[in-house]
Amino acid sequence: MKPRLTPVVTAILALAAPAALSSPAHGEVAGGPAVPRPTITASAGATHAPAPGGTAAPPAATPPASAVPAATVTARPGGSAGSARPGDAASARPGDAAASARLADFDFTRPEVVASGLAIPWGLAFLPDGSALVSERNSGRILQVRPGGAAQEVARVPGVVPGGEGGLLGIAVSPSYAQDGYVYAYFTASADNRVVRFRLGGTITPQVIRSGIPKASIHNGGRIHFGPDGMLYAGTGDAGQTANAQNPQSLGGKILRMRPDGTVPPDNPTGGSLVYTLGHRNVQGLAWDARGLMYATEFGQNRWDEVNHIVAGGNYGWPTVEGTGTDPRFRNPIVTWTTAEASPSGAAIAGDTLFAAALRGTRLWRVPLTGSGGAGTPDSVLNGTYGRLRHVAVAPDGHLWILTSNRDGRGTPVPEDDRVVRFPPRTTTPPLFADDFESDRGWTVNAAGADTATSGRWERGDPEPTTYNGATIQSGTTVSGTNALVTGRAAGSSAGAGDVDGGTTSVRSPEIALPAGTRPTLTLSYYLSHLNNASAADHLRVRVITPTTTATILDRPASASQVPATWRQATADLTPYAGQTIRLQIEATDADPASLVESAVDDVRVTS
């Protein structure tokens, strides 16, 4: 769906103080090949020592680093982090706290090129239907890409002034996209870096939600990401002026935290300030683990790149120090690499593994996380396979995506560059049940004979799209393949001809055996679309049926607002049913015949 535009423009300025110039970002400047035996360190909060000759403005108050347990992990003797086989799980030495962590594993021997021939892709964000938006740095374009389809330009952001490392950089999709339709972008304008939001469809009119972030030909930062708290975070660079990083009045060299409209959250570390952390040189990777702990990747200058555990109000030391030290004013990185090995840009977390895309290092780093803010010993995959890597992200369906950056003037492109590539999760245990609805697996409509719906009954098939007042009511796309479970496959003469009417329609799965002693999980993709005359009495539900009980495990009620047909993913814990044989029952209900309600389900999986 392409939501209608709401043109609003707001500008909020923050002036940066002038400071001394720093050297270009090593990760963006062409350099020699990565050293064959990298030096890698990982720690859990030791303090910094000043770099020789380093000076800085007095740092803002930060939580004492002494509160963080100190530890150091070094690379295994004789080991080369560049020698890991594709598909190997990230490893840690015996005794590392991370050794018992739940490490993500992807099958790097099964790449799928999602898009090729792009021009310096930089940002990547997923829409609820599983497709992705990709920003191009110099062109200012935003492309929509999906496996098996051609890349399609869906927006061109006005006001982008590319130059050096600047241009259209990070993008993010609103957590409430189904309701508000907002896409966010961080870009370099004529006088600053800024964050805007807009709705896709036709000529966009961005709303500036934050401006005044220092710009330069180097160190523009640019990654934006919504955190688990619903706030928008932005990683910025020092714009080549090192003192920006320690100046609390400057938005440069910081991680910023803002509301979705760009205003300051009341619980930020300093009242009235967007600054969440300071003392950064050039942050281009932001990620959170399942516990809500935040991590960031950062370009060093000539010696050490970093992965940092981010805490509110923390000071990370630049430019006084680069890498690891003992100064109690500053928080220590949990991982450092030499600049030739990494130049880390985008970051993502799957399970207890942080992935970092390396530009100069031309590899994908894997960092095992301890779950308490520390890290084990990193290793790497895709060493030189795709050249410079700009970003990495985990898709809603569990695939790992990467962006290359070989046409930025510092790589050696091949004809297919630049590319978007994805890798599937490595599965060692087959699912207990899986159905993509491409064939008949034995689902039964109205199994109990109690359905009341007079139209829009569940059926398996290739859905035909319907729209109402420009909104997609029934999607013509599926999550995978051609078919899905849908409430009335055919479009009919109008959007209301085949939607759910008159009550409830249900469809029941075949039997699914859940072994005792396991922790089975249900995963499925779905949508529930409706107009603003819907209510909570209209809903999509998933129930578990055993020989003796029936229980609701997923309930998605409608509301009095217009919600288009946008694919989403849901999970449910089936552990209480381990040791039993169950059936799933999916129900869609339209309680008011005057409302439009459609639903669909695809890719149902039960795993243990």
Beta strands, then each sheet from edge to edge (+ up, - down):
strand 1: 40-43
strand 2: 47-48
strand 3: 72-74
strand 4: 112-115
strand 5: 121-126
strand 6: 132-136
strand 7: 141-145
strand 8: 152-156
strand 9: 168-173
strand 10: 182-188
strand 11: 193-199
strand 12: 207-213
strand 13: 224-226
strand 14: 232-235
strand 15: 254-258
strand 16: 275-278
strand 17: 283-288
strand 18: 294-298
strand 19: 304-310
strand 20: 327-331
strand 21: 335-338
strand 22: 344-350
strand 23: 353-358
strand 24: 363-368
strand 25: 379-381
strand 26: 389-394
strand 27: 400-404
strand 28: 420-423
strand 29: 433-435
strand 30: 444-445
strand 31: 458-461
strand 32: 466-468
strand 33: 471-474
strand 34: 484-487
strand 35: 503-508
strand 36: 512-513
strand 37: 521-530
strand 38: 539-545
strand 39: 550-557
strand 40: 568-573
strand 41: 581-590
strand 42: 597-607
sheet 1: 3+ 1- 21+ 19- 18+ 17-
sheet 2: 2+ 20-
sheet 3: 4+ 28- 27+ 26-
sheet 4: 5+ 6- 7+ 8-
sheet 5: 9+ 10- 11+ 12-
sheet 6: 13+ 14- 15+ 16-
sheet 7: 22+ 23- 24+ 25-
sheet 8: 29+ 42- 34+ 31-
sheet 9: 29+ 42- 37+ 40-
sheet 10: 30+ 35- 41+ 36-
sheet 11: 30+ 35- 41+ 38- 39+
sheet 12: 32+ 33-
end
